[in-house]
Amino acid sequence: MDKPAIKMLFHLDPAMKNVPNIVKFFRKGLHWKFEQADTADRTDWFESANEKYGQCMYAHAVRCGGVFDMTNYWRWYESKKLK
């Protein structure tokens, strides 16, 4: 995602500015990789990305409601909360 698109995202949802690493998450295209990992149920991807981008994944999943259901991510997320 390019800089103007990220600026537009922050304009539409100012709270996103407060998510650590969110600019890098979008600039590197990790939001697309995250969506693909969800579709493929790649919990290994969630695990490896979680330490640095866990808050980004959560914020993106919350804000994608209605566009993507993120079923596999939410299942993985809930299993982590239980441990």
mmCIF file of the N, C-alpha and C atoms, coordinates in Angstrom:
data_MODEL
# 
_entry.id   MODEL 
# 
loop_
_atom_site.group_PDB 
_atom_site.id 
_atom_site.type_symbol 
_atom_site.label_atom_id 
_atom_site.label_alt_id 
_atom_site.label_comp_id 
_atom_site.label_asym_id 
_atom_site.label_entity_id 
_atom_site.label_seq_id 
_atom_site.pdbx_PDB_ins_code 
_atom_site.Cartn_x 
_atom_site.Cartn_y 
_atom_site.Cartn_z 
_atom_site.occupancy 
_atom_site.B_iso_or_equiv 
_atom_site.pdbx_formal_charge 
_atom_site.auth_seq_id 
_atom_site.auth_comp_id 
_atom_site.auth_asym_id 
_atom_site.auth_atom_id 
_atom_site.pdbx_PDB_model_num 
ATOM 1   N N  . MET A 1 1  ? 0.866   -1.172  0.000  1.00 0.00 ? 1  MET A N  1 
ATOM 2   C CA . MET A 1 1  ? 0.000   0.000   0.000  1.00 0.00 ? 1  MET A CA 1 
ATOM 3   C C  . MET A 1 1  ? 0.909   1.232   0.000  1.00 0.00 ? 1  MET A C  1 
ATOM 4   N N  . ASP A 1 2  ? 0.600   2.162   -0.847 1.00 0.00 ? 2  ASP A N  1 
ATOM 5   C CA . ASP A 1 2  ? 1.441   3.347   -0.948 1.00 0.00 ? 2  ASP A CA 1 
ATOM 6   C C  . ASP A 1 2  ? 1.058   4.404   0.104  1.00 0.00 ? 2  ASP A C  1 
ATOM 7   N N  . LYS A 1 3  ? 1.924   5.398   0.213  1.00 0.00 ? 3  LYS A N  1 
ATOM 8   C CA . LYS A 1 3  ? 1.763   6.431   1.245  1.00 0.00 ? 3  LYS A CA 1 
ATOM 9   C C  . LYS A 1 3  ? 0.419   7.158   1.178  1.00 0.00 ? 3  LYS A C  1 
ATOM 10  N N  . PRO A 1 4  ? -0.065  7.568   -0.001 1.00 0.00 ? 4  PRO A N  1 
ATOM 11  C CA . PRO A 1 4  ? -1.375  8.236   -0.046 1.00 0.00 ? 4  PRO A CA 1 
ATOM 12  C C  . PRO A 1 4  ? -2.517  7.343   0.447  1.00 0.00 ? 4  PRO A C  1 
ATOM 13  N N  . ALA A 1 5  ? -2.450  6.066   0.139  1.00 0.00 ? 5  ALA A N  1 
ATOM 14  C CA . ALA A 1 5  ? -3.504  5.146   0.596  1.00 0.00 ? 5  ALA A CA 1 
ATOM 15  C C  . ALA A 1 5  ? -3.470  4.997   2.120  1.00 0.00 ? 5  ALA A C  1 
ATOM 16  N N  . ILE A 1 6  ? -2.282  4.938   2.679  1.00 0.00 ? 6  ILE A N  1 
ATOM 17  C CA . ILE A 1 6  ? -2.155  4.833   4.142  1.00 0.00 ? 6  ILE A CA 1 
ATOM 18  C C  . ILE A 1 6  ? -2.664  6.114   4.798  1.00 0.00 ? 6  ILE A C  1 
ATOM 19  N N  . LYS A 1 7  ? -2.343  7.256   4.210  1.00 0.00 ? 7  LYS A N  1 
ATOM 20  C CA . LYS A 1 7  ? -2.847  8.532   4.739  1.00 0.00 ? 7  LYS A CA 1 
ATOM 21  C C  . LYS A 1 7  ? -4.371  8.558   4.713  1.00 0.00 ? 7  LYS A C  1 
ATOM 22  N N  . MET A 1 8  ? -4.960  8.050   3.630  1.00 0.00 ? 8  MET A N  1 
ATOM 23  C CA . MET A 1 8  ? -6.410  8.008   3.525  1.00 0.00 ? 8  MET A CA 1 
ATOM 24  C C  . MET A 1 8  ? -6.991  7.077   4.590  1.00 0.00 ? 8  MET A C  1 
ATOM 25  N N  . LEU A 1 9  ? -6.340  5.947   4.819  1.00 0.00 ? 9  LEU A N  1 
ATOM 26  C CA . LEU A 1 9  ? -6.780  5.016   5.860  1.00 0.00 ? 9  LEU A CA 1 
ATOM 27  C C  . LEU A 1 9  ? -6.780  5.705   7.217  1.00 0.00 ? 9  LEU A C  1 
ATOM 28  N N  . PHE A 1 10 ? -5.717  6.425   7.529  1.00 0.00 ? 10 PHE A N  1 
ATOM 29  C CA . PHE A 1 10 ? -5.626  7.133   8.809  1.00 0.00 ? 10 PHE A CA 1 
ATOM 30  C C  . PHE A 1 10 ? -6.660  8.249   8.908  1.00 0.00 ? 10 PHE A C  1 
ATOM 31  N N  . HIS A 1 11 ? -6.972  8.854   7.788  1.00 0.00 ? 11 HIS A N  1 
ATOM 32  C CA . HIS A 1 11 ? -8.015  9.888   7.781  1.00 0.00 ? 11 HIS A CA 1 
ATOM 33  C C  . HIS A 1 11 ? -9.376  9.262   8.094  1.00 0.00 ? 11 HIS A C  1 
ATOM 34  N N  . LEU A 1 12 ? -9.637  8.098   7.503  1.00 0.00 ? 12 LEU A N  1 
ATOM 35  C CA . LEU A 1 12 ? -10.910 7.420   7.724  1.00 0.00 ? 12 LEU A CA 1 
ATOM 36  C C  . LEU A 1 12 ? -10.999 6.777   9.106  1.00 0.00 ? 12 LEU A C  1 
ATOM 37  N N  . ASP A 1 13 ? -9.857  6.340   9.624  1.00 0.00 ? 13 ASP A N  1 
ATOM 38  C CA . ASP A 1 13 ? -9.823  5.665   10.924 1.00 0.00 ? 13 ASP A CA 1 
ATOM 39  C C  . ASP A 1 13 ? -8.595  6.137   11.707 1.00 0.00 ? 13 ASP A C  1 
ATOM 40  N N  . PRO A 1 14 ? -8.690  7.312   12.347 1.00 0.00 ? 14 PRO A N  1 
ATOM 41  C CA . PRO A 1 14 ? -7.537  7.890   13.039 1.00 0.00 ? 14 PRO A CA 1 
ATOM 42  C C  . PRO A 1 14 ? -6.928  6.984   14.121 1.00 0.00 ? 14 PRO A C  1 
ATOM 43  N N  . ALA A 1 15 ? -7.705  6.098   14.718 1.00 0.00 ? 15 ALA A N  1 
ATOM 44  C CA . ALA A 1 15 ? -7.182  5.210   15.756 1.00 0.00 ? 15 ALA A CA 1 
ATOM 45  C C  . ALA A 1 15 ? -6.115  4.258   15.217 1.00 0.00 ? 15 ALA A C  1 
ATOM 46  N N  . MET A 1 16 ? -6.134  4.008   13.921 1.00 0.00 ? 16 MET A N  1 
ATOM 47  C CA . MET A 1 16 ? -5.132  3.111   13.326 1.00 0.00 ? 16 MET A CA 1 
ATOM 48  C C  . MET A 1 16 ? -3.720  3.673   13.485 1.00 0.00 ? 16 MET A C  1 
ATOM 49  N N  . LYS A 1 17 ? -3.588  4.981   13.590 1.00 0.00 ? 17 LYS A N  1 
ATOM 50  C CA . LYS A 1 17 ? -2.270  5.595   13.763 1.00 0.00 ? 17 LYS A CA 1 
ATOM 51  C C  . LYS A 1 17 ? -1.581  5.109   15.035 1.00 0.00 ? 17 LYS A C  1 
ATOM 52  N N  . ASN A 1 18 ? -2.365  4.692   16.008 1.00 0.00 ? 18 ASN A N  1 
ATOM 53  C CA . ASN A 1 18 ? -1.823  4.286   17.307 1.00 0.00 ? 18 ASN A CA 1 
ATOM 54  C C  . ASN A 1 18 ? -1.390  2.829   17.359 1.00 0.00 ? 18 ASN A C  1 
ATOM 55  N N  . VAL A 1 19 ? -1.600  2.072   16.312 1.00 0.00 ? 19 VAL A N  1 
ATOM 56  C CA . VAL A 1 19 ? -1.235  0.655   16.288 1.00 0.00 ? 19 VAL A CA 1 
ATOM 57  C C  . VAL A 1 19 ? 0.243   0.540   15.930 1.00 0.00 ? 19 VAL A C  1 
ATOM 58  N N  . PRO A 1 20 ? 1.051   -0.038  16.829 1.00 0.00 ? 20 PRO A N  1 
ATOM 59  C CA . PRO A 1 20 ? 2.488   -0.168  16.544 1.00 0.00 ? 20 PRO A CA 1 
ATOM 60  C C  . PRO A 1 20 ? 2.745   -0.953  15.258 1.00 0.00 ? 20 PRO A C  1 
ATOM 61  N N  . ASN A 1 21 ? 3.663   -0.491  14.457 1.00 0.00 ? 21 ASN A N  1 
ATOM 62  C CA . ASN A 1 21 ? 4.104   -1.126  13.212 1.00 0.00 ? 21 ASN A CA 1 
ATOM 63  C C  . ASN A 1 21 ? 3.057   -1.147  12.096 1.00 0.00 ? 21 ASN A C  1 
ATOM 64  N N  . ILE A 1 22 ? 1.964   -0.423  12.237 1.00 0.00 ? 22 ILE A N  1 
ATOM 65  C CA . ILE A 1 22 ? 0.892   -0.505  11.249 1.00 0.00 ? 22 ILE A CA 1 
ATOM 66  C C  . ILE A 1 22 ? 1.319   0.018   9.876  1.00 0.00 ? 22 ILE A C  1 
ATOM 67  N N  . VAL A 1 23 ? 2.127   1.072   9.848  1.00 0.00 ? 23 VAL A N  1 
ATOM 68  C CA . VAL A 1 23 ? 2.573   1.596   8.556  1.00 0.00 ? 23 VAL A CA 1 
ATOM 69  C C  . VAL A 1 23 ? 3.407   0.538   7.838  1.00 0.00 ? 23 VAL A C  1 
ATOM 70  N N  . LYS A 1 24 ? 4.336   -0.075  8.534  1.00 0.00 ? 24 LYS A N  1 
ATOM 71  C CA . LYS A 1 24 ? 5.167   -1.121  7.941  1.00 0.00 ? 24 LYS A CA 1 
ATOM 72  C C  . LYS A 1 24 ? 4.303   -2.309  7.500  1.00 0.00 ? 24 LYS A C  1 
ATOM 73  N N  . PHE A 1 25 ? 3.308   -2.663  8.297  1.00 0.00 ? 25 PHE A N  1 
ATOM 74  C CA . PHE A 1 25 ? 2.391   -3.756  7.986  1.00 0.00 ? 25 PHE A CA 1 
ATOM 75  C C  . PHE A 1 25 ? 1.728   -3.528  6.627  1.00 0.00 ? 25 PHE A C  1 
ATOM 76  N N  . PHE A 1 26 ? 1.285   -2.307  6.384  1.00 0.00 ? 26 PHE A N  1 
ATOM 77  C CA . PHE A 1 26 ? 0.646   -1.996  5.105  1.00 0.00 ? 26 PHE A CA 1 
ATOM 78  C C  . PHE A 1 26 ? 1.666   -1.762  3.993  1.00 0.00 ? 26 PHE A C  1 
ATOM 79  N N  . ARG A 1 27 ? 2.746   -1.070  4.275  1.00 0.00 ? 27 ARG A N  1 
ATOM 80  C CA . ARG A 1 27 ? 3.737   -0.761  3.236  1.00 0.00 ? 27 ARG A CA 1 
ATOM 81  C C  . ARG A 1 27 ? 4.379   -2.032  2.675  1.00 0.00 ? 27 ARG A C  1 
ATOM 82  N N  . LYS A 1 28 ? 4.597   -3.041  3.533  1.00 0.00 ? 28 LYS A N  1 
ATOM 83  C CA . LYS A 1 28 ? 5.200   -4.302  3.094  1.00 0.00 ? 28 LYS A CA 1 
ATOM 84  C C  . LYS A 1 28 ? 4.174   -5.255  2.470  1.00 0.00 ? 28 LYS A C  1 
ATOM 85  N N  . GLY A 1 29 ? 2.910   -4.851  2.458  1.00 0.00 ? 29 GLY A N  1 
ATOM 86  C CA . GLY A 1 29 ? 1.869   -5.717  1.900  1.00 0.00 ? 29 GLY A CA 1 
ATOM 87  C C  . GLY A 1 29 ? 1.504   -6.878  2.805  1.00 0.00 ? 29 GLY A C  1 
ATOM 88  N N  . LEU A 1 30 ? 1.865   -6.759  4.082  1.00 0.00 ? 30 LEU A N  1 
ATOM 89  C CA . LEU A 1 30 ? 1.576   -7.856  5.001  1.00 0.00 ? 30 LEU A CA 1 
ATOM 90  C C  . LEU A 1 30 ? 0.080   -8.019  5.254  1.00 0.00 ? 30 LEU A C  1 
ATOM 91  N N  . HIS A 1 31 ? -0.691  -6.971  5.040  1.00 0.00 ? 31 HIS A N  1 
ATOM 92  C CA . HIS A 1 31 ? -2.139  -7.101  5.195  1.00 0.00 ? 31 HIS A CA 1 
ATOM 93  C C  . HIS A 1 31 ? -2.694  -8.084  4.157  1.00 0.00 ? 31 HIS A C  1 
ATOM 94  N N  . TRP A 1 32 ? -2.145  -8.092  2.962  1.00 0.00 ? 32 TRP A N  1 
ATOM 95  C CA . TRP A 1 32 ? -2.587  -9.037  1.934  1.00 0.00 ? 32 TRP A CA 1 
ATOM 96  C C  . TRP A 1 32 ? -2.116  -10.445 2.278  1.00 0.00 ? 32 TRP A C  1 
ATOM 97  N N  . LYS A 1 33 ? -0.881  -10.556 2.742  1.00 0.00 ? 33 LYS A N  1 
ATOM 98  C CA . LYS A 1 33 ? -0.367  -11.873 3.137  1.00 0.00 ? 33 LYS A CA 1 
ATOM 99  C C  . LYS A 1 33 ? -1.175  -12.420 4.315  1.00 0.00 ? 33 LYS A C  1 
ATOM 100 N N  . PHE A 1 34 ? -1.573  -11.541 5.204  1.00 0.00 ? 34 PHE A N  1 
ATOM 101 C CA . PHE A 1 34 ? -2.404  -11.930 6.339  1.00 0.00 ? 34 PHE A CA 1 
ATOM 102 C C  . PHE A 1 34 ? -3.751  -12.466 5.844  1.00 0.00 ? 34 PHE A C  1 
ATOM 103 N N  . GLU A 1 35 ? -4.362  -11.778 4.914  1.00 0.00 ? 35 GLU A N  1 
ATOM 104 C CA . GLU A 1 35 ? -5.647  -12.219 4.364  1.00 0.00 ? 35 GLU A CA 1 
ATOM 105 C C  . GLU A 1 35 ? -5.492  -13.561 3.650  1.00 0.00 ? 35 GLU A C  1 
ATOM 106 N N  . GLN A 1 36 ? -4.393  -13.736 2.921  1.00 0.00 ? 36 GLN A N  1 
ATOM 107 C CA . GLN A 1 36 ? -4.138  -15.009 2.253  1.00 0.00 ? 36 GLN A CA 1 
ATOM 108 C C  . GLN A 1 36 ? -3.897  -16.119 3.268  1.00 0.00 ? 36 GLN A C  1 
ATOM 109 N N  . ALA A 1 37 ? -3.181  -15.809 4.341  1.00 0.00 ? 37 ALA A N  1 
ATOM 110 C CA . ALA A 1 37 ? -2.934  -16.798 5.392  1.00 0.00 ? 37 ALA A CA 1 
ATOM 111 C C  . ALA A 1 37 ? -4.249  -17.223 6.040  1.00 0.00 ? 37 ALA A C  1 
ATOM 112 N N  . ASP A 1 38 ? -5.157  -16.280 6.206  1.00 0.00 ? 38 ASP A N  1 
ATOM 113 C CA . ASP A 1 38 ? -6.452  -16.623 6.771  1.00 0.00 ? 38 ASP A CA 1 
ATOM 114 C C  . ASP A 1 38 ? -7.211  -17.559 5.833  1.00 0.00 ? 38 ASP A C  1 
ATOM 115 N N  . THR A 1 39 ? -7.237  -17.235 4.561  1.00 0.00 ? 39 THR A N  1 
ATOM 116 C CA . THR A 1 39 ? -7.952  -18.058 3.583  1.00 0.00 ? 39 THR A CA 1 
ATOM 117 C C  . THR A 1 39 ? -7.397  -19.486 3.559  1.00 0.00 ? 39 THR A C  1 
ATOM 118 N N  . ALA A 1 40 ? -6.077  -19.618 3.670  1.00 0.00 ? 40 ALA A N  1 
ATOM 119 C CA . ALA A 1 40 ? -5.420  -20.920 3.615  1.00 0.00 ? 40 ALA A CA 1 
ATOM 120 C C  . ALA A 1 40 ? -5.303  -21.584 4.991  1.00 0.00 ? 40 ALA A C  1 
ATOM 121 N N  . ASP A 1 41 ? -5.816  -20.925 6.037  1.00 0.00 ? 41 ASP A N  1 
ATOM 122 C CA . ASP A 1 41 ? -5.701  -21.410 7.418  1.00 0.00 ? 41 ASP A CA 1 
ATOM 123 C C  . ASP A 1 41 ? -4.248  -21.676 7.794  1.00 0.00 ? 41 ASP A C  1 
ATOM 124 N N  . ARG A 1 42 ? -3.388  -20.710 7.505  1.00 0.00 ? 42 ARG A N  1 
ATOM 125 C CA . ARG A 1 42 ? -1.953  -20.810 7.789  1.00 0.00 ? 42 ARG A CA 1 
ATOM 126 C C  . ARG A 1 42 ? -1.657  -20.285 9.189  1.00 0.00 ? 42 ARG A C  1 
ATOM 127 N N  . THR A 1 43 ? -1.985  -21.076 10.185 1.00 0.00 ? 43 THR A N  1 
ATOM 128 C CA . THR A 1 43 ? -1.725  -20.652 11.560 1.00 0.00 ? 43 THR A CA 1 
ATOM 129 C C  . THR A 1 43 ? -0.230  -20.465 11.808 1.00 0.00 ? 43 THR A C  1 
ATOM 130 N N  . ASP A 1 44 ? 0.605   -21.166 11.036 1.00 0.00 ? 44 ASP A N  1 
ATOM 131 C CA . ASP A 1 44 ? 2.052   -20.969 11.179 1.00 0.00 ? 44 ASP A CA 1 
ATOM 132 C C  . ASP A 1 44 ? 2.432   -19.527 10.815 1.00 0.00 ? 44 ASP A C  1 
ATOM 133 N N  . TRP A 1 45 ? 1.737   -18.942 9.816  1.00 0.00 ? 45 TRP A N  1 
ATOM 134 C CA . TRP A 1 45 ? 1.996   -17.557 9.451  1.00 0.00 ? 45 TRP A CA 1 
ATOM 135 C C  . TRP A 1 45 ? 1.588   -16.628 10.581 1.00 0.00 ? 45 TRP A C  1 
ATOM 136 N N  . PHE A 1 46 ? 0.417   -16.888 11.167 1.00 0.00 ? 46 PHE A N  1 
ATOM 137 C CA . PHE A 1 46 ? -0.036  -16.071 12.295 1.00 0.00 ? 46 PHE A CA 1 
ATOM 138 C C  . PHE A 1 46 ? 0.988   -16.131 13.421 1.00 0.00 ? 46 PHE A C  1 
ATOM 139 N N  . GLU A 1 47 ? 1.471   -17.325 13.716 1.00 0.00 ? 47 GLU A N  1 
ATOM 140 C CA . GLU A 1 47 ? 2.456   -17.508 14.790 1.00 0.00 ? 47 GLU A CA 1 
ATOM 141 C C  . GLU A 1 47 ? 3.715   -16.701 14.531 1.00 0.00 ? 47 GLU A C  1 
ATOM 142 N N  . SER A 1 48 ? 4.239   -16.806 13.314 1.00 0.00 ? 48 SER A N  1 
ATOM 143 C CA . SER A 1 48 ? 5.506   -16.122 13.028 1.00 0.00 ? 48 SER A CA 1 
ATOM 144 C C  . SER A 1 48 ? 5.340   -14.604 12.975 1.00 0.00 ? 48 SER A C  1 
ATOM 145 N N  . ALA A 1 49 ? 4.187   -14.129 12.544 1.00 0.00 ? 49 ALA A N  1 
ATOM 146 C CA . ALA A 1 49 ? 3.959   -12.683 12.435 1.00 0.00 ? 49 ALA A CA 1 
ATOM 147 C C  . ALA A 1 49 ? 3.489   -12.072 13.754 1.00 0.00 ? 49 ALA A C  1 
ATOM 148 N N  . ASN A 1 50 ? 3.028   -12.887 14.659 1.00 0.00 ? 50 ASN A N  1 
ATOM 149 C CA . ASN A 1 50 ? 2.365   -12.388 15.863 1.00 0.00 ? 50 ASN A CA 1 
ATOM 150 C C  . ASN A 1 50 ? 3.243   -11.495 16.738 1.00 0.00 ? 50 ASN A C  1 
ATOM 151 N N  . GLU A 1 51 ? 4.480   -11.871 16.950 1.00 0.00 ? 51 GLU A N  1 
ATOM 152 C CA . GLU A 1 51 ? 5.322   -11.095 17.869 1.00 0.00 ? 51 GLU A CA 1 
ATOM 153 C C  . GLU A 1 51 ? 5.472   -9.642  17.420 1.00 0.00 ? 51 GLU A C  1 
ATOM 154 N N  . LYS A 1 52 ? 5.738   -9.429  16.145 1.00 0.00 ? 52 LYS A N  1 
ATOM 155 C CA . LYS A 1 52 ? 5.968   -8.069  15.653 1.00 0.00 ? 52 LYS A CA 1 
ATOM 156 C C  . LYS A 1 52 ? 4.686   -7.393  15.159 1.00 0.00 ? 52 LYS A C  1 
ATOM 157 N N  . TYR A 1 53 ? 3.768   -8.185  14.603 1.00 0.00 ? 53 TYR A N  1 
ATOM 158 C CA . TYR A 1 53 ? 2.596   -7.602  13.951 1.00 0.00 ? 53 TYR A CA 1 
ATOM 159 C C  . TYR A 1 53 ? 1.266   -8.059  14.541 1.00 0.00 ? 53 TYR A C  1 
ATOM 160 N N  . GLY A 1 54 ? 1.286   -8.618  15.731 1.00 0.00 ? 54 GLY A N  1 
ATOM 161 C CA . GLY A 1 54 ? 0.053   -9.113  16.342 1.00 0.00 ? 54 GLY A CA 1 
ATOM 162 C C  . GLY A 1 54 ? -1.023  -8.047  16.483 1.00 0.00 ? 54 GLY A C  1 
ATOM 163 N N  . GLN A 1 55 ? -0.638  -6.863  16.923 1.00 0.00 ? 55 GLN A N  1 
ATOM 164 C CA . GLN A 1 55 ? -1.620  -5.783  17.079 1.00 0.00 ? 55 GLN A CA 1 
ATOM 165 C C  . GLN A 1 55 ? -2.127  -5.312  15.718 1.00 0.00 ? 55 GLN A C  1 
ATOM 166 N N  . CYS A 1 56 ? -1.272  -5.371  14.710 1.00 0.00 ? 56 CYS A N  1 
ATOM 167 C CA . CYS A 1 56 ? -1.686  -4.995  13.350 1.00 0.00 ? 56 CYS A CA 1 
ATOM 168 C C  . CYS A 1 56 ? -2.695  -6.004  12.811 1.00 0.00 ? 56 CYS A C  1 
ATOM 169 N N  . MET A 1 57 ? -2.407  -7.286  13.008 1.00 0.00 ? 57 MET A N  1 
ATOM 170 C CA . MET A 1 57 ? -3.326  -8.317  12.533 1.00 0.00 ? 57 MET A CA 1 
ATOM 171 C C  . MET A 1 57 ? -4.684  -8.148  13.198 1.00 0.00 ? 57 MET A C  1 
ATOM 172 N N  . TYR A 1 58 ? -4.672  -7.939  14.496 1.00 0.00 ? 58 TYR A N  1 
ATOM 173 C CA . TYR A 1 58 ? -5.926  -7.773  15.223 1.00 0.00 ? 58 TYR A CA 1 
ATOM 174 C C  . TYR A 1 58 ? -6.698  -6.550  14.716 1.00 0.00 ? 58 TYR A C  1 
ATOM 175 N N  . ALA A 1 59 ? -6.021  -5.425  14.597 1.00 0.00 ? 59 ALA A N  1 
ATOM 176 C CA . ALA A 1 59 ? -6.676  -4.191  14.140 1.00 0.00 ? 59 ALA A CA 1 
ATOM 177 C C  . ALA A 1 59 ? -7.221  -4.363  12.729 1.00 0.00 ? 59 ALA A C  1 
ATOM 178 N N  . HIS A 1 60 ? -6.463  -4.979  11.865 1.00 0.00 ? 60 HIS A N  1 
ATOM 179 C CA . HIS A 1 60 ? -6.910  -5.178  10.487 1.00 0.00 ? 60 HIS A CA 1 
ATOM 180 C C  . HIS A 1 60 ? -8.114  -6.129  10.447 1.00 0.00 ? 60 HIS A C  1 
ATOM 181 N N  . ALA A 1 61 ? -8.060  -7.191  11.218 1.00 0.00 ? 61 ALA A N  1 
ATOM 182 C CA . ALA A 1 61 ? -9.173  -8.151  11.238 1.00 0.00 ? 61 ALA A CA 1 
ATOM 183 C C  . ALA A 1 61 ? -10.456 -7.500  11.753 1.00 0.00 ? 61 ALA A C  1 
ATOM 184 N N  . VAL A 1 62 ? -10.338 -6.680  12.786 1.00 0.00 ? 62 VAL A N  1 
ATOM 185 C CA . VAL A 1 62 ? -11.512 -5.990  13.333 1.00 0.00 ? 62 VAL A CA 1 
ATOM 186 C C  . VAL A 1 62 ? -12.111 -5.065  12.279 1.00 0.00 ? 62 VAL A C  1 
ATOM 187 N N  . ARG A 1 63 ? -11.256 -4.336  11.595 1.00 0.00 ? 63 ARG A N  1 
ATOM 188 C CA . ARG A 1 63 ? -11.740 -3.340  10.637 1.00 0.00 ? 63 ARG A CA 1 
ATOM 189 C C  . ARG A 1 63 ? -12.162 -3.940  9.298  1.00 0.00 ? 63 ARG A C  1 
ATOM 190 N N  . CYS A 1 64 ? -11.821 -5.207  9.060  1.00 0.00 ? 64 CYS A N  1 
ATOM 191 C CA . CYS A 1 64 ? -12.224 -5.878  7.821  1.00 0.00 ? 64 CYS A CA 1 
ATOM 192 C C  . CYS A 1 64 ? -13.571 -6.575  7.957  1.00 0.00 ? 64 CYS A C  1 
ATOM 193 N N  . GLY A 1 65 ? -14.156 -6.516  9.143  1.00 0.00 ? 65 GLY A N  1 
ATOM 194 C CA . GLY A 1 65 ? -15.456 -7.150  9.345  1.00 0.00 ? 65 GLY A CA 1 
ATOM 195 C C  . GLY A 1 65 ? -16.446 -6.696  8.291  1.00 0.00 ? 65 GLY A C  1 
ATOM 196 N N  . GLY A 1 66 ? -17.125 -7.632  7.700  1.00 0.00 ? 66 GLY A N  1 
ATOM 197 C CA . GLY A 1 66 ? -18.065 -7.310  6.636  1.00 0.00 ? 66 GLY A CA 1 
ATOM 198 C C  . GLY A 1 66 ? -17.455 -7.417  5.254  1.00 0.00 ? 66 GLY A C  1 
ATOM 199 N N  . VAL A 1 67 ? -16.124 -7.347  5.178  1.00 0.00 ? 67 VAL A N  1 
ATOM 200 C CA . VAL A 1 67 ? -15.441 -7.521  3.900  1.00 0.00 ? 67 VAL A CA 1 
ATOM 201 C C  . VAL A 1 67 ? -14.816 -8.912  3.867  1.00 0.00 ? 67 VAL A C  1 
ATOM 202 N N  . PHE A 1 68 ? -14.018 -9.206  4.891  1.00 0.00 ? 68 PHE A N  1 
ATOM 203 C CA . PHE A 1 68 ? -13.432 -10.528 5.094  1.00 0.00 ? 68 PHE A CA 1 
ATOM 204 C C  . PHE A 1 68 ? -13.906 -11.005 6.453  1.00 0.00 ? 68 PHE A C  1 
ATOM 205 N N  . ASP A 1 69 ? -14.226 -12.278 6.559  1.00 0.00 ? 69 ASP A N  1 
ATOM 206 C CA . ASP A 1 69 ? -14.690 -12.738 7.872  1.00 0.00 ? 69 ASP A CA 1 
ATOM 207 C C  . ASP A 1 69 ? -13.538 -13.164 8.788  1.00 0.00 ? 69 ASP A C  1 
ATOM 208 N N  . MET A 1 70 ? -12.381 -13.478 8.239  1.00 0.00 ? 70 MET A N  1 
ATOM 209 C CA . MET A 1 70 ? -11.176 -13.819 9.009  1.00 0.00 ? 70 MET A CA 1 
ATOM 210 C C  . MET A 1 70 ? -11.430 -14.968 9.990  1.00 0.00 ? 70 MET A C  1 
ATOM 211 N N  . THR A 1 71 ? -12.248 -15.919 9.578  1.00 0.00 ? 71 THR A N  1 
ATOM 212 C CA . THR A 1 71 ? -12.640 -17.035 10.431 1.00 0.00 ? 71 THR A CA 1 
ATOM 213 C C  . THR A 1 71 ? -11.459 -17.778 11.013 1.00 0.00 ? 71 THR A C  1 
ATOM 214 N N  . ASN A 1 72 ? -10.487 -18.106 10.186 1.00 0.00 ? 72 ASN A N  1 
ATOM 215 C CA . ASN A 1 72 ? -9.342  -18.882 10.670 1.00 0.00 ? 72 ASN A CA 1 
ATOM 216 C C  . ASN A 1 72 ? -8.478  -18.071 11.627 1.00 0.00 ? 72 ASN A C  1 
ATOM 217 N N  . TYR A 1 73 ? -8.319  -16.786 11.339 1.00 0.00 ? 73 TYR A N  1 
ATOM 218 C CA . TYR A 1 73 ? -7.565  -15.936 12.260 1.00 0.00 ? 73 TYR A CA 1 
ATOM 219 C C  . TYR A 1 73 ? -8.275  -15.875 13.611 1.00 0.00 ? 73 TYR A C  1 
ATOM 220 N N  . TRP A 1 74 ? -9.576  -15.633 13.597 1.00 0.00 ? 74 TRP A N  1 
ATOM 221 C CA . TRP A 1 74 ? -10.298 -15.518 14.868 1.00 0.00 ? 74 TRP A CA 1 
ATOM 222 C C  . TRP A 1 74 ? -10.256 -16.831 15.646 1.00 0.00 ? 74 TRP A C  1 
ATOM 223 N N  . ARG A 1 75 ? -10.307 -17.954 14.972 1.00 0.00 ? 75 ARG A N  1 
ATOM 224 C CA . ARG A 1 75 ? -10.195 -19.250 15.663 1.00 0.00 ? 75 ARG A CA 1 
ATOM 225 C C  . ARG A 1 75 ? -8.817  -19.366 16.319 1.00 0.00 ? 75 ARG A C  1 
ATOM 226 N N  . TRP A 1 76 ? -7.783  -19.012 15.557 1.00 0.00 ? 76 TRP A N  1 
ATOM 227 C CA . TRP A 1 76 ? -6.419  -19.047 16.100 1.00 0.00 ? 76 TRP A CA 1 
ATOM 228 C C  . TRP A 1 76 ? -6.281  -18.065 17.267 1.00 0.00 ? 76 TRP A C  1 
ATOM 229 N N  . TYR A 1 77 ? -6.797  -16.861 17.085 1.00 0.00 ? 77 TYR A N  1 
ATOM 230 C CA . TYR A 1 77 ? -6.718  -15.822 18.119 1.00 0.00 ? 77 TYR A CA 1 
ATOM 231 C C  . TYR A 1 77 ? -7.384  -16.297 19.412 1.00 0.00 ? 77 TYR A C  1 
ATOM 232 N N  . GLU A 1 78 ? -8.564  -16.863 19.298 1.00 0.00 ? 78 GLU A N  1 
ATOM 233 C CA . GLU A 1 78 ? -9.278  -17.349 20.494 1.00 0.00 ? 78 GLU A CA 1 
ATOM 234 C C  . GLU A 1 78 ? -8.515  -18.480 21.172 1.00 0.00 ? 78 GLU A C  1 
ATOM 235 N N  . SER A 1 79 ? -7.870  -19.330 20.401 1.00 0.00 ? 79 SER A N  1 
ATOM 236 C CA . SER A 1 79 ? -7.108  -20.422 21.012 1.00 0.00 ? 79 SER A CA 1 
ATOM 237 C C  . SER A 1 79 ? -5.903  -19.881 21.780 1.00 0.00 ? 79 SER A C  1 
ATOM 238 N N  . LYS A 1 80 ? -5.347  -18.771 21.337 1.00 0.00 ? 80 LYS A N  1 
ATOM 239 C CA . LYS A 1 80 ? -4.213  -18.165 22.038 1.00 0.00 ? 80 LYS A CA 1 
ATOM 240 C C  . LYS A 1 80 ? -4.664  -17.472 23.311 1.00 0.00 ? 80 LYS A C  1 
ATOM 241 N N  . LYS A 1 81 ? -5.834  -16.908 23.309 1.00 0.00 ? 81 LYS A N  1 
ATOM 242 C CA . LYS A 1 81 ? -6.347  -16.235 24.501 1.00 0.00 ? 81 LYS A CA 1 
ATOM 243 C C  . LYS A 1 81 ? -6.609  -17.240 25.623 1.00 0.00 ? 81 LYS A C  1 
ATOM 244 N N  . LEU A 1 82 ? -6.911  -18.488 25.267 1.00 0.00 ? 82 LEU A N  1 
ATOM 245 C CA . LEU A 1 82 ? -7.243  -19.487 26.273 1.00 0.00 ? 82 LEU A CA 1 
ATOM 246 C C  . LEU A 1 82 ? -6.012  -20.026 26.980 1.00 0.00 ? 82 LEU A C  1 
ATOM 247 N N  . LYS A 1 83 ? -4.842  -19.855 26.376 1.00 0.00 ? 83 LYS A N  1 
ATOM 248 C CA . LYS A 1 83 ? -3.615  -20.414 26.986 1.00 0.00 ? 83 LYS A CA 1 
ATOM 249 C C  . LYS A 1 83 ? -3.005  -19.467 27.983 1.00 0.00 ? 83 LYS A C  1 
# 
